[in-house]
């Protein structure tokens, strides 16, 4: 997803990283990861079943981030 929308990245307290706007997400090999929405939530706890995206598992495992 590229264009003219500004990109913002927000780390939610004890939750995912929200990416809004035009930002390309790539995997460890540099290949683009499919993105269907203008705002996506990226897993920060490491336990999501749909990585790199958040599935809410951080709540179930009690993930905490400073």
N, CA, C and O of each residue as an XYZ file, in Angstrom:
264
protein
N       0.836     -1.177      0.000
C       0.000      0.000      0.000
C       0.880      1.239      0.000
O       1.531      1.537      1.001
N       0.905      1.927     -1.058
C       1.658      3.172     -1.090
C       0.784      4.247     -1.698
O      -0.105      3.946     -2.494
N       1.016      5.471     -1.344
C       0.208      6.574     -1.841
C       0.603      7.847     -1.144
O       1.785      8.120     -0.936
N      -0.414      8.639     -0.778
C      -0.125      9.936     -0.199
C      -0.610     10.094      1.240
O      -0.495     11.184      1.802
N      -1.141      9.056      1.842
C      -1.602      9.179      3.221
C      -0.414      9.148      4.166
O       0.474      8.310      4.007
N      -0.374     10.055      5.161
C       0.735     10.038      6.114
C       0.695      8.757      6.954
O      -0.371      8.198      7.210
N       1.857      8.315      7.369
C       1.964      7.108      8.176
C       2.168      7.470      9.630
O       2.983      8.331      9.962
N       1.418      6.801     10.499
C       1.640      6.932     11.937
C       1.782      5.533     12.516
O       1.117      4.594     12.079
N       2.658      5.410     13.503
C       2.888      4.137     14.173
C       2.748      4.387     15.666
O       3.424      5.248     16.229
N       1.857      3.620     16.306
C       1.566      3.818     17.722
C       1.674      2.480     18.447
O       1.039      1.502     18.052
N       2.475      2.439     19.502
C       2.550      1.252     20.349
C       1.471      1.382     21.414
O       1.540      2.266     22.267
N       0.484      0.511     21.367
C      -0.601      0.535     22.346
C      -0.096     -0.025     23.673
O       0.658     -0.998     23.677
N      -0.492      0.564     24.792
C      -0.064      0.051     26.090
C      -0.451     -1.428     26.246
O      -1.624     -1.782     26.131
N       0.528     -2.272     26.504
C       0.318     -3.712     26.697
C      -0.409     -4.372     25.531
O      -1.088     -5.382     25.718
N      -0.276     -3.817     24.340
C      -0.971     -4.364     23.184
C      -0.156     -4.252     21.912
O       1.072     -4.174     21.955
N      -0.843     -4.246     20.782
C      -0.168     -4.265     19.486
C       0.415     -2.919     19.087
O       0.263     -1.913     19.781
N       1.079     -2.938     17.956
C       1.552     -1.712     17.315
C       0.560     -1.407     16.198
O       0.332     -2.239     15.319
N      -0.026     -0.221     16.233
C      -0.967      0.179     15.197
C      -0.222      0.957     14.124
O       0.512      1.901     14.418
N      -0.421      0.549     12.881
C       0.182      1.228     11.733
C      -0.965      1.786     10.899
O      -1.809      1.047     10.393
N      -0.973      3.107     10.771
C      -2.015      3.784      9.991
C      -1.378      4.485      8.805
O      -0.275      5.023      8.901
N      -2.093      4.470      7.678
C      -1.615      5.190      6.505
C      -0.773      4.324      5.598
O      -0.814      3.095      5.656
N      -0.010      4.994      4.759
C       0.764      4.303      3.727
C       2.118      3.854      4.260
O       3.037      4.660      4.408
N       2.230      2.584      4.543
C       3.490      1.977      4.966
C       3.492      0.547      4.440
O       2.504     -0.175      4.571
N       4.584      0.156      3.857
C       4.690     -1.210      3.363
C       5.260     -2.080      4.482
O       6.256     -1.724      5.112
N       4.621     -3.213      4.719
C       5.075     -4.169      5.721
C       5.728     -5.315      4.966
O       5.148     -5.861      4.027
N       6.938     -5.676      5.381
C       7.668     -6.751      4.702
C       8.037     -7.841      5.706
O       8.121     -7.590      6.908
N       8.255     -9.054      5.198
C       8.669    -10.162      6.059
C      10.191    -10.161      6.211
O      10.876     -9.265      5.718
N      10.706    -11.176      6.899
C      12.143    -11.238      7.168
C      12.996    -11.348      5.902
O      14.197    -11.081      5.937
N      12.374    -11.743      4.785
C      13.092    -11.836      3.517
C      12.920    -10.582      2.655
O      13.415    -10.515      1.530
N      12.206     -9.587      3.205
C      11.985     -8.356      2.462
C      10.819     -8.409      1.496
O      10.625     -7.485      0.707
N      10.033     -9.489      1.548
C       8.873     -9.621      0.664
C       7.671     -8.929      1.302
O       7.441     -9.070      2.503
N       6.907     -8.188      0.511
C       5.738     -7.500      1.060
C       4.729     -8.467      1.669
O       4.465     -9.537      1.120
N       4.172     -8.075      2.810
C       3.114     -8.840      3.471
C       1.798     -8.197      3.072
O       1.660     -6.975      3.107
N       0.822     -9.031      2.690
C      -0.468     -8.507      2.244
C      -1.110     -7.653      3.331
O      -1.111     -8.003      4.511
N      -1.641     -6.551      2.903
C      -2.299     -5.611      3.802
C      -3.609     -5.199      3.173
O      -3.623     -4.656      2.069
N      -4.714     -5.450      3.861
C      -6.038     -5.176      3.295
C      -6.698     -3.924      3.840
O      -7.723     -3.487      3.318
N      -6.120     -3.339      4.890
C      -6.742     -2.178      5.534
C      -5.758     -1.021      5.652
O      -4.543     -1.214      5.604
N      -6.294      0.169      5.807
C      -5.451      1.346      5.978
C      -4.814      1.370      7.367
O      -3.735      1.936      7.546
N      -5.482      0.755      8.355
C      -4.937      0.635      9.710
C      -4.814     -0.848     10.043
O      -5.778     -1.601      9.907
N      -3.624     -1.265     10.481
C      -3.420     -2.658     10.869
C      -2.775     -2.702     12.255
O      -2.082     -1.773     12.670
N      -3.026     -3.807     12.956
C      -2.442     -4.019     14.280
C      -1.400     -5.127     14.162
O      -1.720     -6.255     13.787
N      -0.159     -4.799     14.483
C       0.935     -5.766     14.410
C       1.190     -6.362     15.790
O       1.178     -5.654     16.796
N       1.421     -7.675     15.825
C       1.682     -8.378     17.076
C       2.973     -7.874     17.709
O       3.989     -7.704     17.036
N       2.912     -7.641     19.003
C       4.090     -7.218     19.749
C       4.443     -8.237     20.829
O       5.551     -8.210     21.363
N       3.505     -9.144     21.159
C       3.752    -10.112     22.228
C       4.438    -11.377     21.728
O       5.047    -12.105     22.511
N       4.340    -11.641     20.420
C       4.962    -12.828     19.838
C       4.102    -14.074     19.869
O       4.541    -15.127     19.408
N       2.889    -13.989     20.399
C       2.050    -15.174     20.553
C       0.887    -15.258     19.567
O       0.129    -16.227     19.602
N       0.729    -14.279     18.699
C      -0.388    -14.279     17.752
C      -0.307    -15.474     16.803
O       0.778    -15.871     16.378
N      -1.461    -16.036     16.480
C      -1.535    -17.134     15.521
C      -1.550    -16.625     14.084
O      -1.440    -17.412     13.144
N      -1.685    -15.317     13.912
C      -1.754    -14.755     12.557
C      -0.649    -13.715     12.345
O      -0.868    -12.711     11.668
N       0.533    -13.950     12.918
C       1.657    -13.018     12.778
C       1.909    -12.696     11.314
O       1.805    -13.594     10.479
N       2.227    -11.490     10.974
C       2.674    -10.426     11.849
C       1.523     -9.654     12.492
O       1.762     -8.708     13.243
N       0.281    -10.043     12.210
C      -0.853     -9.298     12.718
C      -1.275     -9.771     14.103
O      -1.037    -10.919     14.479
N      -1.899     -8.882     14.847
C      -2.382     -9.167     16.198
C      -3.717     -9.904     16.129
O      -4.583     -9.566     15.322
N      -3.871    -10.915     16.988
C      -5.154    -11.615     17.091
C      -5.767    -11.478     18.485
O      -6.752    -12.146     18.798
N      -5.190    -10.619     19.318
C      -5.722    -10.389     20.652
C      -5.152    -11.297     21.727
O      -5.533    -11.179     22.891
N      -4.244    -12.203     21.367
C      -3.676    -13.138     22.329
C      -2.961    -12.431     23.475
O      -2.866    -12.976     24.574
N      -2.460    -11.226     23.228
C      -1.743    -10.496     24.279
C      -2.596    -10.355     25.542
O      -2.057    -10.350     26.649
N      -3.907    -10.241     25.393
C      -4.789    -10.121     26.552
C      -4.835    -11.426     27.335
O      -4.787    -11.420     28.565
N      -4.929    -12.550     26.618
C      -5.049    -13.863     27.262
C      -3.776    -14.269     27.994
O      -3.837    -14.977     29.000
N      -2.613    -13.824     27.492
C      -1.360    -14.231     28.127
C      -0.823    -13.196     29.110
O       0.223    -13.398     29.727
N      -1.549    -12.079     29.252
C      -1.126    -11.046     30.184
C       0.106    -10.285     29.754
O       0.919     -9.887     30.589
N       0.252    -10.078     28.449
C       1.408     -9.349     27.922
C       1.490     -7.954     28.529
O       0.490     -7.245     28.641
N       2.695     -7.583     28.914
C       2.929     -6.266     29.493
C       4.165     -5.669     28.853
O       5.177     -6.347     28.674
N       4.075     -4.401     28.511
C       5.216     -3.705     27.921
C       5.399     -2.359     28.619
O       4.418     -1.683     28.931
N       6.644     -1.969     28.862
C       6.871     -0.695     29.538
C       6.428      0.503     28.685
O       6.555      1.649     29.117
